[in-house]
């Protein structure tokens, strides 16, 4: 399988995104959950849940991509939680800068797709069926994760 783009910039991109497996979900850390899931764990589980949906009206490929991109900026800015007292505007600015930096490592067509997917997720456009699904998956995933680690909901 060939990967498009310049090898060096794609390796840098993959190195950054690979850091997500070492970024713990802040909410779990604040709740003192032993061995909290990583941002990468969260994104992967959402992508699998999107893949397994049986709703034939949804574009599964787009839902999977949204799940994989929605928290990508956190490989640079970390998982900023409401308890961190960072304004929504500042969080958005930091994540936007991070996504610009990351997407600029990609070939133009991929850069545009990745950045636009991230923007869709950030805007939480509930007029978009894939975003509704991904938002639902994220909420449902929270309940599932709590069940997995034995916390009553």
C-alpha positions in Angstrom: 0.0 0.0 0.0 1.5 3.3 -1.1 1.3 6.4 1.1 1.0 9.7 -0.9 3.1 12.7 -0.3 6.7 13.4 0.6 8.1 10.7 2.8 9.8 13.0 5.3 6.8 15.2 6.0 4.5 12.2 6.3 6.8 10.6 8.8 6.7 13.8 10.8 2.9 13.8 10.6 2.8 10.2 11.7 5.2 10.9 14.6 3.0 13.7 15.9 -0.3 11.7 15.5 1.5 8.7 17.1 1.9 10.8 20.3 -1.9 10.5 20.8 -1.4 7.0 22.3 0.6 8.7 25.1 -1.9 11.5 25.8 -4.3 10.3 28.5 -7.9 11.5 28.4 -7.9 14.4 30.9 -11.4 13.7 32.2 -10.3 10.2 33.3 -7.1 11.6 34.9 -9.1 14.2 36.9 -11.5 11.4 38.0 -8.4 9.4 39.2 -9.2 6.5 36.9 -6.4 3.9 37.1 -4.9 3.4 33.7 -7.0 6.0 31.8 -7.6 5.5 28.1 -5.5 7.6 25.7 -6.9 10.0 23.1 -5.8 7.4 20.5 -7.9 4.7 22.3 -10.9 7.0 22.2 -10.5 7.9 18.6 -10.0 4.3 17.6 -13.0 3.1 19.5 -15.2 5.8 18.0 -14.0 4.8 14.5 -14.8 1.1 15.2 -18.3 2.1 16.5 -18.9 4.2 13.4 -17.8 1.2 11.2 -20.2 -1.1 13.0 -23.3 1.1 12.6 -26.1 -0.5 10.7 -27.7 2.8 9.6 -27.6 2.5 5.8 -28.3 6.3 5.4 -24.9 7.2 6.8 -21.7 7.5 5.0 -19.6 5.1 7.1 -16.3 6.1 5.5 -16.9 9.8 6.4 -18.0 8.8 10.0 -14.8 6.8 10.4 -12.7 9.7 9.1 -14.5 12.2 11.4 -13.8 9.9 14.4 -10.1 9.6 13.5 -9.6 13.4 12.9 -11.8 15.0 15.6 -9.2 15.0 18.4 -6.1 15.0 16.2 -4.9 18.4 17.4 -4.5 17.0 20.9 -1.2 15.5 19.8 0.1 19.0 20.1 -2.1 20.9 22.5 -3.1 18.0 24.8 -6.6 17.1 25.9 -8.0 20.4 27.2 -10.9 19.7 29.5 -13.5 22.2 30.8 -11.9 21.9 34.3 -8.7 23.3 32.8 -10.4 26.8 32.7 -9.3 27.5 29.2 -11.9 29.5 27.3 -13.6 27.9 24.3 -12.1 30.6 22.1 -8.5 29.9 23.3 -9.0 26.2 23.1 -10.3 26.6 19.5 -7.3 28.9 18.6 -4.8 26.4 20.0 -6.4 23.5 18.2 -6.8 25.4 15.0 -3.1 26.3 15.0 -2.2 22.7 15.7 -4.4 21.4 12.9 -2.9 24.0 10.5 0.6 22.8 11.5 -0.3 19.1 11.2 -2.3 19.4 7.9 0.5 21.4 6.3 2.7 18.2 6.5 0.2 16.5 4.1 -0.2 16.6 0.3 -2.7 19.3 -0.7 -5.7 17.0 -1.3 -5.2 15.2 2.0 -4.4 18.5 3.8 -7.7 19.9 2.7 -9.7 16.8 3.6 -8.1 16.4 7.1 -8.5 20.0 8.0 -12.1 20.2 6.7 -13.1 17.0 8.6 -11.6 18.6 11.8 -13.5 21.8 11.2 -16.8 19.9 10.8 -16.2 18.1 14.1 -15.3 21.4 15.9 -18.3 23.2 14.6 -20.5 20.3 15.9 -22.7 20.9 12.9 -25.7 19.0 14.1 -27.2 19.5 10.6 -24.7 16.9 9.4 -25.8 13.3 10.0 -22.2 12.0 10.3 -21.6 14.6 13.1 -24.7 13.6 14.9 -23.6 10.0 14.7 -20.1 10.8 15.9 -21.4 13.0 18.7 -23.7 10.2 19.7 -20.8 7.7 19.6 -18.7 9.9 21.8 -21.5 10.2 24.4 -22.2 6.5 24.2 -18.5 5.7 24.4 -18.2 7.6 27.6 -20.9 5.3 29.2 -19.3 2.2 27.7 -15.9 3.2 29.0 -17.3 3.8 32.5 -18.9 0.3 32.3 -15.7 -1.3 31.1 -13.7 0.2 34.0 -16.5 -0.7 36.5 -17.8 2.8 37.3 -21.6 2.8 37.7 -23.4 5.3 35.5 
